[in-house]
Amino acid sequence: MQEDFELETVLSLVTGYNFTNDFDKVFDLVQFIFEDPFIDILGFNILKETAIKHIFYLYPELQSISKDDIDFDTLLNEVKSIYGDEITISVIGEKVIKLKHSI
């Protein structure tokens, strides 16, 4: 199973800086990755590193984001130029499958 998430949500999780205007979206992301809608703040804190590793497994280039001296707007624009407004995330243990459309 996979789903598209706002890039700001994914960046908020992997960088530790809040890029989103609704932090509940970050909870939704972690709940989706683990297929558990009942993950609370304690569960989030326990599982977030595993969720980050999963995202880095899917998109290893995101590991190169520097957490030092972040200029949020510049970083967001750079990453959006690569991925767009959304990024596809799969549940833990699964890869992202990208289908090519032919006309």
Backbone as CSV, one residue per row, in Angstrom:
resi,resn,N_x,N_y,N_z,CA_x,CA_y,CA_z,C_x,C_y,C_z
1,MET,0.853,-1.165,0.000,0.000,0.000,0.000,0.903,1.233,0.000
2,GLN,0.488,2.229,-0.721,1.228,3.479,-0.758,0.258,4.644,-0.913
3,GLU,0.764,5.817,-0.547,-0.072,7.012,-0.582,0.822,8.232,-0.779
4,ASP,0.267,9.261,-1.383,1.004,10.509,-1.560,0.803,11.403,-0.338
5,PHE,1.901,12.006,0.115,1.868,12.935,1.246,2.498,14.250,0.828
6,GLU,2.043,15.339,1.434,2.634,16.645,1.158,4.115,16.595,1.508
7,LEU,4.916,17.193,0.656,6.353,17.205,0.880,6.704,17.853,2.218
8,GLU,5.964,18.883,2.597,6.211,19.556,3.869,6.060,18.595,5.047
9,THR,5.109,17.677,4.951,4.873,16.703,6.013,6.063,15.760,6.139
10,VAL,6.526,15.254,5.009,7.654,14.317,5.019,8.921,15.018,5.511
11,LEU,9.157,16.232,5.039,10.338,16.980,5.496,10.280,17.270,6.992
12,SER,9.090,17.515,7.513,8.949,17.759,8.955,9.406,16.542,9.748
13,LEU,9.075,15.363,9.262,9.473,14.148,9.966,10.976,13.913,9.843
14,VAL,11.514,13.971,8.626,12.914,13.572,8.441,13.919,14.613,8.928
15,THR,13.539,15.892,8.983,14.483,16.917,9.442,14.321,17.255,10.918
16,GLY,13.145,17.019,11.468,12.886,17.431,12.843,12.450,18.878,12.960
17,TYR,12.357,19.575,11.815,11.867,20.951,11.786,10.463,20.954,11.201
18,ASN,9.602,21.788,11.729,8.218,21.796,11.266,8.063,22.632,9.997
19,PHE,7.819,21.954,8.886,7.565,22.616,7.612,6.070,22.732,7.325
20,THR,5.250,22.067,8.104,3.816,22.007,7.832,3.039,22.932,8.755
21,ASN,1.835,23.307,8.318,0.993,24.146,9.164,0.068,23.319,10.051
22,ASP,0.153,21.991,9.930,-0.688,21.091,10.719,0.126,19.857,11.096
23,PHE,0.662,19.851,12.317,1.533,18.753,12.722,0.797,17.421,12.805
24,ASP,-0.521,17.450,12.838,-1.285,16.195,12.817,-1.005,15.413,11.531
25,LYS,-0.626,16.106,10.461,-0.301,15.429,9.206,0.934,14.546,9.368
26,VAL,1.858,14.958,10.249,3.048,14.148,10.510,2.643,12.888,11.274
27,PHE,1.720,13.025,12.222,1.177,11.856,12.909,0.494,10.927,11.910
28,ASP,-0.288,11.497,10.998,-0.970,10.697,9.971,0.034,9.917,9.136
29,LEU,1.161,10.539,8.806,2.204,9.877,8.027,2.754,8.669,8.779
30,VAL,3.095,8.851,10.037,3.637,7.742,10.834,2.576,6.655,11.021
31,GLN,1.340,7.047,11.268,0.266,6.066,11.388,0.097,5.278,10.102
32,PHE,0.224,5.934,8.951,0.118,5.247,7.673,1.273,4.268,7.487
33,ILE,2.492,4.725,7.744,3.668,3.863,7.550,3.523,2.574,8.332
34,PHE,3.007,2.664,9.548,2.878,1.482,10.403,1.484,0.859,10.361
35,GLU,0.620,1.396,9.520,-0.749,0.894,9.381,-1.444,0.774,10.732
36,ASP,-1.285,1.817,11.545,-1.860,1.821,12.886,-2.434,3.203,13.199
37,PRO,-3.756,3.354,13.067,-4.368,4.666,13.311,-4.400,5.064,14.792
38,PHE,-3.932,4.185,15.664,-4.009,4.467,17.092,-2.663,4.884,17.695
39,ILE,-1.680,5.157,16.853,-0.389,5.618,17.372,-0.589,6.991,18.015
40,ASP,-0.177,7.096,19.282,-0.295,8.357,20.016,1.085,8.996,20.132
41,ILE,1.220,10.018,20.948,2.488,10.742,21.072,3.600,9.824,21.566
42,LEU,3.311,8.940,22.487,4.326,8.002,22.984,4.765,7.066,21.862
43,GLY,3.807,6.504,21.161,4.124,5.626,20.041,4.872,6.363,18.946
44,PHE,4.476,7.596,18.694,5.155,8.419,17.696,6.626,8.571,18.052
45,ASN,6.892,8.903,19.308,8.281,9.105,19.739,9.093,7.813,19.666
46,ILE,8.455,6.693,19.897,9.141,5.402,19.820,9.410,5.012,18.366
47,LEU,8.465,5.287,17.482,8.529,4.798,16.106,9.107,5.769,15.083
48,LYS,9.289,7.035,15.456,9.675,8.022,14.449,11.014,7.716,13.785
49,GLU,12.001,7.221,14.524,13.302,6.908,13.912,13.181,5.778,12.896
50,THR,12.359,4.792,13.199,12.129,3.704,12.249,11.405,4.229,11.018
51,ALA,10.454,5.124,11.211,9.744,5.731,10.081,10.703,6.544,9.217
52,ILE,11.603,7.280,9.840,12.589,8.070,9.094,13.500,7.147,8.294
53,LYS,13.962,6.061,8.900,14.808,5.092,8.181,14.070,4.515,6.984
54,HIS,12.781,4.265,7.141,11.975,3.741,6.033,11.919,4.766,4.898
55,ILE,11.704,6.018,5.224,11.654,7.066,4.192,13.014,7.202,3.511
56,PHE,14.096,7.119,4.283,15.433,7.184,3.685,15.707,5.954,2.808
57,TYR,15.133,4.826,3.170,15.249,3.635,2.326,14.565,3.887,0.979
58,LEU,13.402,4.529,1.023,12.665,4.828,-0.200,13.338,5.934,-1.008
59,TYR,13.841,6.940,-0.324,14.427,8.122,-0.965,15.760,8.453,-0.295
60,PRO,16.808,7.683,-0.601,18.098,7.891,0.082,18.684,9.290,-0.093
61,GLU,18.323,9.954,-1.181,18.862,11.295,-1.415,18.364,12.307,-0.383
62,LEU,17.280,12.005,0.312,16.787,12.918,1.354,17.734,12.970,2.555
63,GLN,18.602,11.958,2.686,19.563,11.954,3.793,20.576,13.087,3.674
64,SER,20.736,13.614,2.472,21.737,14.662,2.258,21.254,16.037,2.705
65,ILE,20.009,16.128,3.153,19.498,17.423,3.629,20.242,17.797,4.904
66,SER,20.872,18.946,4.870,21.622,19.419,6.026,20.663,20.001,7.052
67,LYS,20.826,19.595,8.291,19.980,20.129,9.358,20.603,21.375,9.992
68,ASP,21.766,21.776,9.503,22.443,22.959,10.028,22.133,24.164,9.146
69,ASP,21.836,25.266,9.774,21.598,26.522,9.060,20.570,26.369,7.950
70,ILE,19.449,25.753,8.262,18.404,25.543,7.262,17.707,26.848,6.936
71,ASP,17.669,27.157,5.668,16.830,28.225,5.146,15.589,27.501,4.614
72,PHE,14.521,27.523,5.374,13.343,26.717,5.089,12.799,26.920,3.682
73,ASP,12.669,28.169,3.262,12.095,28.439,1.941,12.972,27.904,0.824
74,THR,14.277,28.122,0.919,15.192,27.643,-0.113,15.194,26.123,-0.163
75,LEU,15.284,25.486,0.994,15.286,24.028,1.044,13.996,23.465,0.466
76,LEU,12.882,24.015,0.871,11.593,23.529,0.390,11.491,23.678,-1.126
77,ASN,11.914,24.810,-1.645,11.860,25.025,-3.098,12.783,24.071,-3.846
78,GLU,13.964,23.802,-3.291,14.896,22.869,-3.934,14.321,21.459,-3.983
79,VAL,13.779,21.015,-2.870,13.246,19.652,-2.815,11.978,19.538,-3.651
80,LYS,11.153,20.588,-3.661,9.947,20.579,-4.503,10.296,20.545,-5.982
81,SER,11.430,21.139,-6.349,11.821,21.098,-7.763,12.164,19.675,-8.203
82,ILE,12.498,18.823,-7.256,12.816,17.421,-7.557,11.561,16.552,-7.498
83,TYR,10.764,16.684,-6.436,9.644,15.776,-6.181,8.271,16.352,-6.489
84,GLY,8.159,17.644,-6.550,6.847,18.250,-6.679,6.258,18.516,-5.305
85,ASP,4.955,18.764,-5.261,4.294,19.110,-4.003,4.052,17.911,-3.099
86,GLU,4.032,16.721,-3.683,3.759,15.502,-2.909,4.807,14.453,-3.215
87,ILE,4.954,13.518,-2.269,5.899,12.427,-2.425,5.183,11.139,-2.001
88,THR,5.420,10.076,-2.733,4.743,8.812,-2.466,5.489,8.037,-1.386
89,ILE,4.759,7.607,-0.378,5.307,6.829,0.726,4.552,5.513,0.802
90,SER,5.283,4.442,1.048,4.659,3.124,1.210,4.640,2.751,2.689
91,VAL,3.886,1.716,3.002,3.896,1.208,4.371,5.241,0.530,4.622
92,ILE,5.568,0.365,5.869,6.872,-0.176,6.242,7.064,-1.563,5.628
93,GLY,8.254,-1.781,5.111,8.587,-3.067,4.511,8.244,-3.187,3.039
94,GLU,7.618,-2.177,2.473,7.263,-2.215,1.055,7.971,-1.088,0.314
95,LYS,8.239,-1.346,-0.969,8.823,-0.324,-1.828,7.702,0.499,-2.460
96,VAL,8.076,1.646,-2.986,7.137,2.462,-3.748,7.140,1.947,-5.175
97,ILE,5.962,1.732,-5.699,5.811,1.277,-7.079,5.294,2.455,-7.885
98,LYS,6.052,2.825,-8.897,5.646,3.928,-9.762,5.212,3.352,-11.091
99,LEU,3.985,3.602,-11.447,3.438,3.118,-12.694,3.658,4.151,-13.777
100,LYS,4.051,3.686,-14.929,4.203,4.579,-16.073,2.957,4.469,-16.923
101,HIS,2.425,5.614,-17.262,1.223,5.662,-18.083,1.624,5.756,-19.555
102,SER,0.990,4.970,-20.370,1.247,5.078,-21.797,-0.056,5.467,-22.502
103,ILE,0.097,6.233,-23.532,-1.085,6.724,-24.242,-1.263,5.927,-25.517
